[in-house]
Amino acid sequence: MKTNKHQTLCLADKKRALRAGDLVDQFRYSAATARSYLSYLTRQDLLQRAPQGHELTGKGRDRLKFFEVSGCGDIECPSCEGKAGSFTCPTCSYKLKKEKALLRPIWETAFFKREAGVYCSRCQGQIMTESQFQLITGEKL
């Protein structure tokens, strides 16, 4: 699983003090990669060294607030799906603009049944279920 700043900063906020071992356990990084990534975030002033590990700085907290409002831009980040103005189809990676996402009702024929949800306009794969769409947008069928 590929990580990004958003996921790492969320982990630092949750744990209060982040160590390289936490990144190894959570994201399956090697120990050297985890130390390097913590150092990288420290140089960007998002984390600071503390006796118990790396802690979020004020800039890091501001970045987390920004991510919560607008998303982090990584199409694989599960926390940001839909925040960047589009939804990504898990089948073909097509980006469906948020304003074009329509909740389609159940469609049943003699040959198949399609559950209610949002479907990709390119491959017709399901992007999200009805309940996921309602959680994100507040709209109902």
Backbone torsions as a table, in degrees:
resi	resn	phi	psi	omega
1	MET	NA	128.2	178.6
2	LYS	-80.5	134.5	178.6
3	THR	-101.1	170.0	173.5
4	ASN	-146.1	-180.0	-178.1
5	LYS	-59.2	-42.0	-176.8
6	HIS	-57.3	-50.7	-178.7
7	GLN	-64.4	-39.4	-179.4
8	THR	-69.4	-41.9	178.8
9	LEU	-68.0	-35.3	174.8
10	CYS	-62.9	-41.2	178.1
11	LEU	-64.6	-40.9	178.6
12	ALA	-64.8	-38.2	178.4
13	ASP	-67.3	-40.8	-179.2
14	LYS	-68.4	-42.7	-176.2
15	LYS	-86.2	-14.4	-177.2
16	ARG	71.3	-36.2	176.9
17	ALA	-140.2	118.7	-173.1
18	LEU	-103.9	133.7	176.3
19	ARG	-118.3	163.1	-180.0
20	ALA	-58.3	-36.2	178.9
21	GLY	-61.2	-30.3	177.6
22	ASP	-66.3	-39.6	177.3
23	LEU	-69.5	-35.4	176.9
24	VAL	-62.9	-46.2	-179.1
25	ASP	-68.3	-44.7	-173.7
26	GLN	-76.2	-43.7	-170.9
27	PHE	-115.3	2.5	179.2
28	ARG	60.3	37.1	172.9
29	TYR	-77.4	159.4	167.7
30	SER	-75.2	160.8	-178.6
31	ALA	-60.7	-40.7	-179.6
32	ALA	-65.5	-42.0	179.4
33	THR	-65.0	-41.2	179.4
34	ALA	-62.4	-45.0	178.3
35	ARG	-63.2	-41.5	179.6
36	SER	-63.4	-40.9	-178.7
37	TYR	-68.7	-38.8	176.1
38	LEU	-63.9	-39.2	177.4
39	SER	-64.5	-40.6	177.9
40	TYR	-60.4	-46.0	179.7
41	LEU	-69.1	-29.2	176.0
42	THR	-69.1	-42.6	177.4
43	ARG	-62.9	-28.4	177.4
44	GLN	-83.3	1.8	179.2
45	ASP	64.7	29.3	175.5
46	LEU	-94.0	-27.5	176.2
47	LEU	-127.3	157.2	174.3
48	GLN	-134.5	148.4	179.6
49	ARG	-72.6	141.2	176.6
50	ALA	-141.8	163.6	-179.1
51	PRO	-57.0	-34.5	-178.3
52	GLN	-91.2	-4.1	178.8
53	GLY	146.2	-156.2	178.0
54	HIS	-95.8	131.0	-179.3
55	GLU	-116.2	157.0	176.4
56	LEU	-68.0	142.3	172.6
57	THR	-94.3	178.0	174.8
58	GLY	-60.4	-41.0	177.8
59	LYS	-64.5	-36.2	177.7
60	GLY	-65.9	-40.7	176.8
61	ARG	-66.0	-39.7	176.8
62	ASP	-62.7	-40.3	178.9
63	ARG	-64.0	-40.3	176.8
64	LEU	-61.9	-41.8	177.7
65	LYS	-63.1	-41.1	177.8
66	PHE	-61.5	-45.0	179.2
67	PHE	-61.8	-37.5	-179.6
68	GLU	-65.4	-32.5	-178.8
69	VAL	-84.8	-47.7	-170.4
70	SER	-112.9	-7.6	-178.3
71	GLY	86.3	164.6	-175.0
72	CYS	-100.5	-6.7	177.4
73	GLY	88.2	-9.2	177.4
74	ASP	-83.6	118.4	-175.2
75	ILE	-67.1	-16.1	179.5
76	GLU	-94.9	-2.4	-177.6
77	CYS	-75.8	117.0	-178.0
78	PRO	-68.0	-22.5	-179.8
79	SER	-78.5	-17.9	-172.5
80	CYS	-110.7	4.7	-178.2
81	GLU	-55.4	121.9	177.5
82	GLY	90.2	-16.7	-177.7
83	LYS	-74.7	-26.7	-176.3
84	ALA	-84.9	8.5	177.6
85	GLY	95.2	3.7	178.8
86	SER	-152.6	159.8	174.6
87	PHE	-112.9	144.3	-178.2
88	THR	-107.2	129.2	178.4
89	CYS	-70.9	126.8	179.8
90	PRO	-71.0	-17.7	-178.8
91	THR	-84.5	-51.1	-173.7
92	CYS	-117.2	0.6	179.4
93	SER	66.4	16.7	176.4
94	TYR	-69.2	137.5	178.6
95	LYS	-95.6	114.9	178.7
96	LEU	-96.9	121.6	-179.0
97	LYS	-61.1	142.0	-175.4
98	LYS	-57.3	-40.6	-178.0
99	GLU	-71.8	-16.7	177.9
100	LYS	-96.1	-3.8	179.8
101	ALA	-74.4	118.9	-179.9
102	LEU	-115.1	136.4	175.8
103	LEU	-82.2	115.0	-179.0
104	ARG	-95.8	141.8	-179.0
105	PRO	-75.2	173.8	175.0
106	ILE	-61.3	137.4	179.1
107	TRP	-129.2	116.8	-175.1
108	GLU	-124.3	129.3	174.9
109	THR	-124.3	-177.0	178.2
110	ALA	-68.2	-20.4	-173.9
111	PHE	-103.3	-27.8	-178.0
112	PHE	-156.6	168.3	175.4
113	LYS	-132.3	126.5	176.5
114	ARG	-107.3	123.6	179.7
115	GLU	-70.2	158.9	175.9
116	ALA	-65.0	142.0	179.6
117	GLY	165.6	-172.2	176.3
118	VAL	-102.8	130.4	-176.1
119	TYR	-121.3	148.7	-179.7
120	CYS	-66.9	136.4	178.9
121	SER	-79.2	-12.6	178.6
122	ARG	-92.1	-54.7	-174.0
123	CYS	-108.8	-5.8	-178.6
124	GLN	66.8	16.8	174.9
125	GLY	-76.4	151.3	-179.3
126	GLN	-75.4	126.8	177.9
127	ILE	-89.5	-42.6	177.3
128	MET	-156.7	157.5	179.5
129	THR	-80.3	171.8	179.3
130	GLU	-61.1	-43.6	-178.5
131	SER	-66.7	-37.2	177.0
132	GLN	-64.6	-42.4	179.3
133	PHE	-62.4	-42.1	-179.9
134	GLN	-65.9	-36.6	177.6
135	LEU	-65.3	-40.0	-176.9
136	ILE	-75.0	-45.0	-172.1
137	THR	-104.5	-24.6	-175.9
138	GLY	84.3	-2.0	-179.6
139	GLU	-83.3	152.0	177.5
140	LYS	-121.0	159.0	-180.0
141	LEU	-71.7	NA	NA
